[in-house]
Amino acid sequence: MNNLLLVSTLFLSVLSLASIYRAYRGPKAADRVIAINLMTTLIIAIILLLSAYFAEPSFVDVAILYAMIGFLMTVAVVKYLRKGSLK
């Protein structure tokens, strides 16, 4: 079971690197926003897998907080892209 958690974490890390590449290369701003949102989701999954691996339930709180920050960041960026300002 522990090896499966580590392999899954490694696989998600590679996918996260691919998402960083997509955010860098994305031809449009919407592609970049989606890539960054995907990267946030992958990092949350990595944190949760590490929580299970280390049997550390406090990592779940960190993952929830990271999810909330990621959601707010996505909403702010989309609002900025649509209107040109955050007001």
Protein Blocks (a to p, Z undefined) as FASTA:
>chain_A
ZZmmmmmmmmmmmmmmmmmmmmmmombfklmmmmmmmmmmmmmmmmmmmmmmnopaklmm
mmmmmmmmmmmmmmmmmmmmmnopaZZ
